[in-house]
């Protein structure tokens, strides 16, 4: 299997997605809260549609930051050779408890 080299932001994004995946929250349609990797209780807003993140790295460089990469991993985004992106987000199933038969 071919191994693809990740840049440092991709690596940190992958670590963030793996380590804090339970703290990612969808705020609106394509806007998400992505937790900070280092500061507990804080995080950033990532807008998938506009390609923006509220973190200082993205605001300074304008490039794809670790929070955007983390969200791509969280949402299971797959990029096709033509540049189109397919999202295969997981679905969380919950079950209701049934009363024991009398």
Secondary structure, DSSP 8 states (H G I E B T S, - for coil): -------HHHHHHHHHHHHSGGG-EEEETTEEEEE-SSSTT-EEEEETTTTEE-SHHHHHH-S--HHHHHHHHHHTEEE-TTS-EEE---------------
